[in-house]
Amino acid sequence: MSLSSLALRWSARRAPLIARATTLCARYNSTYTPQTAALADIDPSRLKVTKRTDLKPQPDLEGLAFGRVFTDHMLTIPWTAESGWDAPQITPYGPLHLEPSSTVLHYAQTLFEGMKAYKNAEGKVTLFRPDMNMKRMITSASRIALPTFNGDALLDLIKQLIRLDAHWIPERPGYSLYIRPTLIGTQRAIGVGPPDEALLFVILSPVGPYYKTGFKPVALHATTEYSRAAPGGTGAFKLGANYAPGVVPQREAAVHGYSQNLWLHGPEHYLTEVGTMNMFVAIRNAQGVAELITPPLDGMILPGVTRDSVLSIAREHASGAHKISGLPDQLIVSERPVTMPEVKQALKDGALLELFGAGTAAIISPVDRVGYLGDDLIIPTGPDGLGPLSKPILAEIQGRQRGEIPSSWSVAV
């Protein structure tokens, strides 16, 4: 079957999904209006702070593991269906008190975000595009009937938490403070439905570079036995329930010598995501022009902040609005369906430039091998592991994150 025929079939089968996803994206990018005006929204002026008296020792940066060490304080904000959001509290980091009947423990009513704070050589602390995390968190809450909130108010409180624990942010290049806002249903009764109680909390963790000794390309298993998401499901939302089912496929991929799963969908084997990251493919077309491709937001793809950053930077370059050194002068940027047969054919024709994943933790994760239907496809990479498009895009993103490249994406704390 030709690529044009596949595209026509895709359009016919998934046009309703694209329409629904477009509506979700519009909601994702819209200004938030409180769901119920009668209930109290998050109010930073009500914040109560209890400082820890016995501060924890700073970790050894050389042996710092991702998500294993946490700062001195945390933010909690309870919610009830009767009165809305209660007073926020910053308290010493510690255990949560949950009833065994809490809905989060039985029905996975939980969502989270992943964002980072950076400190430059002058000690200035910044966040990277935090508004996008707030909007996505609100959209995820709506999807599983958890309470929504004013994203600007939560961001104000997160900044106050970061200021209190700013000494935990490593000043070394490549290091940062990982921020994990989480919202859970805490109704103390078993039963499927919107909870009458919920808890929003934020914890902080100092983290080092994802690749401590340089960028190492990963090997992927293009799985046809499992699916990450389905049409009409929850793949476009950052929910806890989306992640546990991926553990067994990940373990099976590792047994066969692969680092992550490349999630495929449908009999055509459409690429969706890689592990817990968004997927990008770079191909040189028949006219010799490089095309950067990522699957469209069709309701199965998570609208990643790094994904959007990669696309925005590439489009700025392609339009001439902001040229990026190292990228080809001519560049096509596409959000379109792409199949494994197309990738395999491009590799055979010498037109495949690179594959890479994009996410908060690694930013860019290059791919050098894909196991597909019993064959190993060797993907081209540069001498440092990065490809011709991902390398300059990564440098631009990192420059904006650290504040070395002026950008509205870098928000001062």
C-alpha positions, 0 to 999 in steps of 0.5 A: 500500500502506498504512503498516500493510500495510508494517509487517506485511510488515516484521515478517514478513520481518525478525523473525529479523533483529531476534531476532539483533540483540537477541542482539547488543545483549545481548552489546554491553551485557553485562559482558565475560568474557575469551574464553580464560582461559589467555591474557593479557589487557590489563594496564595494570600492564605499561605501558612509556612512552617519551616523545618528546624533541622535542615537536611544535609545537601546530597553528594552531586556526583552520586545524585540519582534522579528522584531519590533525594527531596528538599526540606519542604513541601506544599500541600493544598486540600480541597473539599466539594463543600468549600473548595480549596483550603489554605495552602501550607508549606511544611517540612517534607514528610509522609501524607496521611491517607485513609485506606479507603482513599479513592486514589488507592483504588481507582487511580484518581491521580495526575502529576506534572514534571517541571524544572528550576535552574540556577545560573552562575549569578544565582538567578533562579528560573523556571522553563515554560511553567504556564504550559505545565499549569494548563496541562495539569488543569486539563488532566484534572478535568479529564478524571473529575478532579477539581480544577484551579487557578494555574497562576495562583498555584504557580505563585505558591510553587515559586514561594516553595522554590525560594524557600529551598533555593539552596538545594538547586545545584549551580553546576551546568546540567543540574536542576531542581525537579518539581513534581506537582501532584493532585490526588482524590482522597475521598474516604469511601469506596466508589467510582465517581468524582471525589468529594475530597482531594489533595494537591501537593508539590515536592522538589528534588535536586537532579543531575544531567540525564546523561552524566557522561555525554549523550548515549543513544538508546535502542528501542523495541518497536512493540506490536504486542502492547499499546500505550494509548487508544483512541478516545482514551487518556493518552493525551493526559498526564495521569498516573494510570498511564504509566504503570501499564508500561512497566512490564513492556519496558521490562520485556524490552530490556530482556531483549537488549533494548532501552525503551519501547517504541509504541506503535498503533494500529495495523499500519504501525503508526509511531506514537511515543517512545517510552515516556517521551514524545517521538521525532523523526527526521527524513530528507524528502525527494527534493533533498529538504530535511523534514522534522516529523512528530505524530499529531495531537490526536488524543493519544499523544501527550502534549509535551512541553519539550515537544512543543519547544522543539516544534516552536524552535524548528518553526522559528528557524524555518520561517526565518524569525529566529535562525538556529546555527547548525540547522539546515537553511531549508527545513519542513516541520510537520505534525503528521502520521508516520509509520514504521514502514515509512521509517524503514523505507527512508533508512533503506533509501539513505533518507533517514537523518535521525530519530529522537525522543523529547521529554522533561528529564532527558530533553533530547534522547537520541536513538541508534537502533530499533528492533522491528518485526525481528530486524534491527534497524541501525539509525544514523547518529553523529559522533557525539550521539546526537543527530544533525537536527537534534543537536542544534535544537538541544543547544537552543533549548538548554540555552533558554533554560539556563537564561543564556539565550534571552527568551520569554520561556525563562520565567524568573523565580 
